Amino acid sequence: QVQLVDTGGGLVQAGGSLRLSCAASISIFRLNVMGWYRQAPGKQRELVATITSGGSTTYADSVKGRFTFSRDNAKNTVYLQMNSLKPDDAAVYYCKANINGLDYWGKGTLVTVSS
């Protein structure tokens, strides 16, 4: 069983920044892939970014160049630094981890971007 606690959401003006955190209950070295997803009202959940145990990252086209996914292995925590936020980035952001073929999700953190 893996528990993920995702935090860091809030209200920010367009053009501002936020850093989301996702703390895992186990060593993140054991997690094959971790990802950030988001879901806006009335929309499907979408993939924002991923990071592998080796540190390789991928990003959705909509956030490339603005978001950065990083990890702190000592703290078993991953981060999503979000810069130049746009109203379209507003959503509930969820952390996901995969281990041994099973997916685990955080409860989500709300990001609101005012124009």
ZASE-754949 format. One line per field, with one value per atom (N, C-alpha, C, O): atom name; residue in three letters; x, y, z. Coordinates in steps of 0.1 Angstrom, whole numbers, always signed. Example, Ala and Ser with C-alpha at 12.3 -4.5 7.8 and 13.67 -1.06 7.14 Angstrom:
ZASE-754949
at = N | CA | C | O | N | CA | C | O
aa = ALA | ALA | ALA | ALA | SER | SER | SER | SER
u = +132 | +123 | +132 | +142 | +128 | +137 | +129 | +134
v = -57 | -45 | -33 | -33 | -22 | -11 | +0 | +11
w = +78 | +78 | +78 | +85 | +71 | +71 | +79 | +80
This chain:
ZASE-754949
at = N | CA | C | O | N | CA | C | O | N | CA | C | O | N | CA | C | O | N | CA | C | O | N | CA | C | O | N | CA | C | O | N | CA | C | O | N | CA | C | O | N | CA | C | O | N | CA | C | O | N | CA | C | O | N | CA | C | O | N | CA | C | O | N | CA | C | O | N | CA | C | O | N | CA | C | O | N | CA | C | O | N | CA | C | O | N | CA | C | O | N | CA | C | O | N | CA | C | O | N | CA | C | O | N | CA | C | O | N | CA | C | O | N | CA | C | O | N | CA | C | O | N | CA | C | O | N | CA | C | O | N | CA | C | O | N | CA | C | O | N | CA | C | O | N | CA | C | O | N | CA | C | O | N | CA | C | O | N | CA | C | O | N | CA | C | O | N | CA | C | O | N | CA | C | O | N | CA | C | O | N | CA | C | O | N | CA | C | O | N | CA | C | O | N | CA | C | O | N | CA | C | O | N | CA | C | O | N | CA | C | O | N | CA | C | O | N | CA | C | O | N | CA | C | O | N | CA | C | O | N | CA | C | O | N | CA | C | O | N | CA | C | O | N | CA | C | O | N | CA | C | O | N | CA | C | O | N | CA | C | O | N | CA | C | O | N | CA | C | O | N | CA | C | O | N | CA | C | O | N | CA | C | O | N | CA | C | O | N | CA | C | O | N | CA | C | O | N | CA | C | O | N | CA | C | O | N | CA | C | O | N | CA | C | O | N | CA | C | O | N | CA | C | O | N | CA | C | O | N | CA | C | O | N | CA | C | O | N | CA | C | O | N | CA | C | O | N | CA | C | O | N | CA | C | O | N | CA | C | O | N | CA | C | O | N | CA | C | O | N | CA | C | O | N | CA | C | O | N | CA | C | O | N | CA | C | O | N | CA | C | O | N | CA | C | O | N | CA | C | O | N | CA | C | O | N | CA | C | O | N | CA | C | O | N | CA | C | O | N | CA | C | O | N | CA | C | O | N | CA | C | O | N | CA | C | O | N | CA | C | O | N | CA | C | O | N | CA | C | O | N | CA | C | O | N | CA | C | O | N | CA | C | O | N | CA | C | O | N | CA | C | O | N | CA | C | O | N | CA | C | O | N | CA | C | O | N | CA | C | O | N | CA | C | O | N | CA | C | O | N | CA | C | O | N | CA | C | O | N | CA | C | O | N | CA | C | O
aa = GLN | GLN | GLN | GLN | VAL | VAL | VAL | VAL | GLN | GLN | GLN | GLN | LEU | LEU | LEU | LEU | VAL | VAL | VAL | VAL | ASP | ASP | ASP | ASP | THR | THR | THR | THR | GLY | GLY | GLY | GLY | GLY | GLY | GLY | GLY | GLY | GLY | GLY | GLY | LEU | LEU | LEU | LEU | VAL | VAL | VAL | VAL | GLN | GLN | GLN | GLN | ALA | ALA | ALA | ALA | GLY | GLY | GLY | GLY | GLY | GLY | GLY | GLY | SER | SER | SER | SER | LEU | LEU | LEU | LEU | ARG | ARG | ARG | ARG | LEU | LEU | LEU | LEU | SER | SER | SER | SER | CYS | CYS | CYS | CYS | ALA | ALA | ALA | ALA | ALA | ALA | ALA | ALA | SER | SER | SER | SER | ILE | ILE | ILE | ILE | SER | SER | SER | SER | ILE | ILE | ILE | ILE | PHE | PHE | PHE | PHE | ARG | ARG | ARG | ARG | LEU | LEU | LEU | LEU | ASN | ASN | ASN | ASN | VAL | VAL | VAL | VAL | MET | MET | MET | MET | GLY | GLY | GLY | GLY | TRP | TRP | TRP | TRP | TYR | TYR | TYR | TYR | ARG | ARG | ARG | ARG | GLN | GLN | GLN | GLN | ALA | ALA | ALA | ALA | PRO | PRO | PRO | PRO | GLY | GLY | GLY | GLY | LYS | LYS | LYS | LYS | GLN | GLN | GLN | GLN | ARG | ARG | ARG | ARG | GLU | GLU | GLU | GLU | LEU | LEU | LEU | LEU | VAL | VAL | VAL | VAL | ALA | ALA | ALA | ALA | THR | THR | THR | THR | ILE | ILE | ILE | ILE | THR | THR | THR | THR | SER | SER | SER | SER | GLY | GLY | GLY | GLY | GLY | GLY | GLY | GLY | SER | SER | SER | SER | THR | THR | THR | THR | THR | THR | THR | THR | TYR | TYR | TYR | TYR | ALA | ALA | ALA | ALA | ASP | ASP | ASP | ASP | SER | SER | SER | SER | VAL | VAL | VAL | VAL | LYS | LYS | LYS | LYS | GLY | GLY | GLY | GLY | ARG | ARG | ARG | ARG | PHE | PHE | PHE | PHE | THR | THR | THR | THR | PHE | PHE | PHE | PHE | SER | SER | SER | SER | ARG | ARG | ARG | ARG | ASP | ASP | ASP | ASP | ASN | ASN | ASN | ASN | ALA | ALA | ALA | ALA | LYS | LYS | LYS | LYS | ASN | ASN | ASN | ASN | THR | THR | THR | THR | VAL | VAL | VAL | VAL | TYR | TYR | TYR | TYR | LEU | LEU | LEU | LEU | GLN | GLN | GLN | GLN | MET | MET | MET | MET | ASN | ASN | ASN | ASN | SER | SER | SER | SER | LEU | LEU | LEU | LEU | LYS | LYS | LYS | LYS | PRO | PRO | PRO | PRO | ASP | ASP | ASP | ASP | ASP | ASP | ASP | ASP | ALA | ALA | ALA | ALA | ALA | ALA | ALA | ALA | VAL | VAL | VAL | VAL | TYR | TYR | TYR | TYR | TYR | TYR | TYR | TYR | CYS | CYS | CYS | CYS | LYS | LYS | LYS | LYS | ALA | ALA | ALA | ALA | ASN | ASN | ASN | ASN | ILE | ILE | ILE | ILE | ASN | ASN | ASN | ASN | GLY | GLY | GLY | GLY | LEU | LEU | LEU | LEU | ASP | ASP | ASP | ASP | TYR | TYR | TYR | TYR | TRP | TRP | TRP | TRP | GLY | GLY | GLY | GLY | LYS | LYS | LYS | LYS | GLY | GLY | GLY | GLY | THR | THR | THR | THR | LEU | LEU | LEU | LEU | VAL | VAL | VAL | VAL | THR | THR | THR | THR | VAL | VAL | VAL | VAL | SER | SER | SER | SER | SER | SER | SER | SER
u = +8 | +0 | +9 | +18 | +6 | +13 | +4 | -7 | +8 | +0 | +7 | +19 | -1 | +5 | -3 | -15 | +4 | -2 | +3 | +14 | -7 | -3 | -9 | -20 | +0 | -3 | +3 | +10 | +0 | +6 | -3 | +1 | -15 | -24 | -29 | -26 | -35 | -40 | -45 | -47 | -47 | -52 | -40 | -32 | -38 | -27 | -32 | -41 | -27 | -30 | -23 | -13 | -29 | -23 | -9 | -7 | +0 | +14 | +22 | +34 | +15 | +22 | +27 | +26 | +31 | +38 | +32 | +28 | +33 | +30 | +39 | +43 | +41 | +49 | +40 | +37 | +37 | +30 | +40 | +50 | +36 | +44 | +36 | +24 | +43 | +36 | +46 | +56 | +42 | +50 | +45 | +33 | +54 | +51 | +54 | +63 | +46 | +48 | +59 | +63 | +65 | +76 | +87 | +85 | +98 | +109 | +105 | +100 | +107 | +103 | +112 | +109 | +123 | +131 | +123 | +126 | +114 | +106 | +95 | +89 | +93 | +81 | +86 | +95 | +81 | +85 | +84 | +93 | +72 | +69 | +60 | +51 | +62 | +53 | +48 | +55 | +36 | +30 | +21 | +16 | +19 | +9 | -1 | +1 | -14 | -25 | -34 | -32 | -42 | -52 | -65 | -67 | -75 | -89 | -96 | -98 | -100 | -108 | -123 | -127 | -131 | -146 | -151 | -149 | -158 | -165 | -155 | -159 | -143 | -133 | -127 | -128 | -122 | -115 | -102 | -95 | -98 | -85 | -74 | -75 | -64 | -54 | -40 | -38 | -31 | -17 | -10 | -10 | -3 | +5 | +20 | +26 | +25 | +39 | +42 | +35 | +53 | +58 | +73 | +80 | +77 | +91 | +93 | +86 | +104 | +108 | +117 | +122 | +119 | +128 | +142 | +150 | +145 | +158 | +159 | +170 | +147 | +147 | +143 | +143 | +140 | +136 | +122 | +113 | +120 | +107 | +100 | +107 | +87 | +79 | +69 | +65 | +64 | +55 | +44 | +47 | +32 | +22 | +26 | +33 | +22 | +26 | +21 | +28 | +10 | +4 | +12 | +10 | +21 | +28 | +44 | +51 | +48 | +62 | +68 | +63 | +80 | +86 | +81 | +87 | +70 | +64 | +65 | +66 | +63 | +63 | +75 | +81 | +80 | +91 | +88 | +84 | +91 | +89 | +102 | +112 | +103 | +116 | +113 | +102 | +124 | +122 | +133 | +144 | +130 | +139 | +139 | +130 | +148 | +148 | +149 | +143 | +156 | +158 | +145 | +143 | +137 | +124 | +112 | +101 | +115 | +105 | +93 | +82 | +98 | +88 | +91 | +103 | +81 | +83 | +76 | +67 | +80 | +75 | +71 | +77 | +61 | +58 | +58 | +49 | +69 | +70 | +62 | +65 | +53 | +44 | +46 | +43 | +51 | +54 | +45 | +39 | +44 | +36 | +22 | +17 | +16 | +3 | -8 | -8 | -16 | -27 | -41 | -41 | -51 | -64 | -68 | -75 | -63 | -65 | -58 | -61 | -49 | -42 | -50 | -47 | -61 | -69 | -75 | -81 | -73 | -78 | -75 | -68 | -80 | -75 | -63 | -65 | -52 | -40 | -38 | -39 | -36 | -34 | -20 | -15 | -15 | -2 | -5 | -15 | +2 | +0 | +13 | +23 | +13 | +25 | +22 | +11 | +31 | +30 | +41 | +52 | +36 | +46 | +40 | +29 | +48 | +44 | +31 | +23 | +29 | +17 | +5 | -6 | +6 | -6 | -4 | +7 | -15 | -15 | -21 | -31 | -14 | -19 | -20 | -12 | -31 | -34 | -34 | -38 | -30 | -32 | -47 | -54 | -51 | -65 | -67 | -78 | -56 | -57 | -56 | -58 | -51 | -49 | -54 | -51 | -62 | -69 | -60 | -54 | -59 | -52 | -62 | -69 | -63 | -72 | -63 | -55 | -66 | -58 | -68 | -77 | -66 | -75 | -69 | -57 | -77 | -73 | -72 | -68
v = -12 | +0 | +12 | +14 | +22 | +34 | +46 | +46 | +54 | +66 | +78 | +80 | +87 | +99 | +111 | +111 | +121 | +133 | +144 | +149 | +149 | +161 | +174 | +174 | +183 | +196 | +208 | +205 | +220 | +231 | +239 | +250 | +235 | +243 | +256 | +258 | +264 | +277 | +286 | +281 | +298 | +308 | +317 | +322 | +318 | +326 | +334 | +330 | +346 | +354 | +348 | +342 | +350 | +346 | +352 | +364 | +344 | +348 | +344 | +345 | +340 | +336 | +322 | +315 | +318 | +305 | +298 | +304 | +285 | +276 | +264 | +260 | +258 | +246 | +235 | +237 | +225 | +214 | +203 | +201 | +197 | +186 | +174 | +174 | +162 | +149 | +141 | +137 | +138 | +130 | +116 | +113 | +107 | +93 | +86 | +90 | +75 | +68 | +58 | +52 | +56 | +47 | +54 | +65 | +47 | +53 | +54 | +45 | +66 | +68 | +61 | +60 | +56 | +47 | +35 | +29 | +31 | +19 | +21 | +12 | +34 | +37 | +38 | +46 | +30 | +30 | +44 | +49 | +49 | +62 | +70 | +64 | +82 | +91 | +101 | +106 | +106 | +115 | +125 | +123 | +137 | +147 | +147 | +148 | +146 | +147 | +159 | +164 | +164 | +174 | +172 | +166 | +177 | +176 | +189 | +193 | +195 | +208 | +204 | +193 | +213 | +210 | +207 | +214 | +196 | +192 | +186 | +183 | +184 | +178 | +165 | +162 | +157 | +145 | +148 | +158 | +139 | +140 | +138 | +129 | +147 | +146 | +146 | +150 | +139 | +138 | +152 | +158 | +156 | +168 | +166 | +171 | +157 | +154 | +140 | +136 | +134 | +122 | +123 | +131 | +115 | +113 | +99 | +93 | +93 | +79 | +78 | +89 | +66 | +64 | +69 | +72 | +69 | +74 | +89 | +95 | +96 | +111 | +116 | +128 | +107 | +112 | +118 | +113 | +129 | +136 | +137 | +138 | +138 | +141 | +151 | +152 | +159 | +170 | +170 | +167 | +174 | +177 | +189 | +198 | +190 | +201 | +214 | +225 | +214 | +226 | +232 | +244 | +224 | +229 | +230 | +234 | +225 | +225 | +239 | +248 | +240 | +252 | +261 | +271 | +257 | +264 | +256 | +261 | +243 | +234 | +226 | +222 | +223 | +214 | +204 | +207 | +191 | +180 | +176 | +174 | +176 | +172 | +163 | +161 | +158 | +148 | +151 | +155 | +148 | +148 | +134 | +131 | +126 | +112 | +111 | +102 | +120 | +119 | +122 | +117 | +130 | +133 | +125 | +127 | +116 | +108 | +117 | +114 | +127 | +138 | +142 | +143 | +144 | +150 | +163 | +166 | +171 | +185 | +188 | +183 | +197 | +202 | +217 | +224 | +223 | +238 | +243 | +239 | +252 | +257 | +272 | +279 | +276 | +291 | +296 | +288 | +309 | +315 | +308 | +305 | +307 | +300 | +308 | +320 | +300 | +306 | +301 | +292 | +308 | +304 | +290 | +282 | +285 | +272 | +261 | +249 | +265 | +256 | +253 | +244 | +260 | +258 | +244 | +240 | +237 | +223 | +218 | +224 | +206 | +198 | +190 | +182 | +191 | +183 | +171 | +172 | +160 | +147 | +141 | +142 | +136 | +129 | +114 | +109 | +107 | +93 | +86 | +91 | +74 | +66 | +52 | +47 | +45 | +32 | +23 | +26 | +12 | +2 | -12 | -14 | -20 | -34 | -35 | -44 | -26 | -27 | -21 | -21 | -15 | -9 | +6 | +11 | +13 | +27 | +32 | +27 | +42 | +49 | +64 | +70 | +69 | +84 | +91 | +86 | +104 | +113 | +118 | +115 | +126 | +131 | +143 | +147 | +149 | +161 | +174 | +175 | +184 | +197 | +207 | +206 | +217 | +226 | +238 | +245 | +240 | +252 | +261 | +257 | +273 | +283 | +294 | +300 | +298 | +309 | +320 | +318 | +332 | +343 | +351 | +353 | +356 | +363 | +378 | +386
w = +0 | +0 | +0 | +8 | -9 | -10 | -7 | -13 | +1 | +3 | -2 | -1 | -9 | -15 | -10 | -9 | -6 | -1 | -10 | -9 | -17 | -26 | -21 | -16 | -20 | -14 | -23 | -33 | -19 | -25 | -34 | -40 | -36 | -45 | -38 | -26 | -46 | -40 | -51 | -63 | -48 | -57 | -61 | -53 | -74 | -79 | -91 | -98 | -94 | -105 | -118 | -117 | -129 | -142 | -143 | -140 | -147 | -147 | -135 | -135 | -125 | -112 | -112 | -122 | -100 | -99 | -86 | -76 | -87 | -75 | -76 | -87 | -64 | -64 | -57 | -45 | -64 | -58 | -53 | -59 | -42 | -36 | -35 | -33 | -36 | -34 | -26 | -31 | -14 | -5 | -5 | -3 | -6 | -7 | +7 | +14 | +10 | +22 | +22 | +32 | +9 | +8 | +0 | -5 | -1 | -9 | -23 | -29 | -29 | -42 | -52 | -64 | -48 | -56 | -61 | -71 | -52 | -56 | -66 | -71 | -68 | -77 | -91 | -94 | -100 | -114 | -121 | -126 | -120 | -126 | -117 | -111 | -116 | -109 | -119 | -128 | -116 | -126 | -119 | -108 | -125 | -121 | -132 | -144 | -127 | -136 | -131 | -120 | -140 | -135 | -142 | -152 | -135 | -139 | -137 | -125 | -147 | -146 | -146 | -151 | -141 | -140 | -154 | -164 | -155 | -168 | -178 | -189 | -174 | -184 | -178 | -166 | -187 | -183 | -176 | -179 | -168 | -162 | -173 | -181 | -172 | -182 | -176 | -165 | -183 | -179 | -181 | -191 | -170 | -171 | -173 | -181 | -164 | -165 | -158 | -150 | -162 | -155 | -152 | -158 | -143 | -140 | -136 | -129 | -142 | -139 | -127 | -121 | -122 | -111 | -114 | -105 | -127 | -131 | -133 | -136 | -132 | -133 | -146 | -148 | -156 | -169 | -168 | -161 | -175 | -174 | -188 | -198 | -188 | -200 | -195 | -184 | -205 | -202 | -213 | -225 | -209 | -219 | -227 | -221 | -240 | -248 | -242 | -243 | -235 | -230 | -218 | -215 | -212 | -201 | -203 | -194 | -214 | -217 | -216 | -221 | -210 | -208 | -197 | -193 | -191 | -179 | -166 | -156 | -168 | -156 | -155 | -165 | -143 | -141 | -130 | -119 | -134 | -124 | -119 | -126 | -106 | -99 | -87 | -83 | -82 | -71 | -61 | -64 | -48 | -37 | -31 | -23 | -34 | -30 | -15 | -9 | -9 | +6 | +13 | +24 | +7 | +14 | +8 | +13 | -1 | -7 | -13 | -11 | -19 | -24 | -38 | -41 | -46 | -59 | -59 | -51 | -69 | -69 | -84 | -93 | -85 | -98 | -96 | -90 | -102 | -102 | -114 | -125 | -111 | -122 | -123 | -114 | -134 | -137 | -148 | -156 | -149 | -160 | -161 | -171 | -149 | -149 | -157 | -157 | -163 | -171 | -166 | -158 | -169 | -164 | -168 | -161 | -180 | -184 | -176 | -177 | -168 | -159 | -146 | -138 | -144 | -132 | -132 | -142 | -121 | -120 | -107 | -99 | -104 | -93 | -98 | -108 | -92 | -96 | -87 | -74 | -93 | -86 | -89 | -100 | -78 | -80 | -81 | -75 | -90 | -92 | -92 | -97 | -86 | -86 | -90 | -88 | -97 | -101 | -95 | -96 | -90 | -84 | -86 | -83 | -92 | -94 | -102 | -99 | -111 | -119 | -113 | -119 | -101 | -95 | -94 | -92 | -96 | -95 | -82 | -77 | -77 | -64 | -67 | -74 | -61 | -63 | -50 | -40 | -51 | -40 | -41 | -51 | -31 | -31 | -39 | -41 | -43 | -52 | -44 | -32 | -51 | -46 | -56 | -68 | -52 | -61 | -65 | -56 | -78 | -83 | -90 | -99 | -85 | -91 | -97 | -90 | -109 | -115 | -120 | -128 | -114 | -117 | -129 | -130 | -138 | -149 | -146 | -155
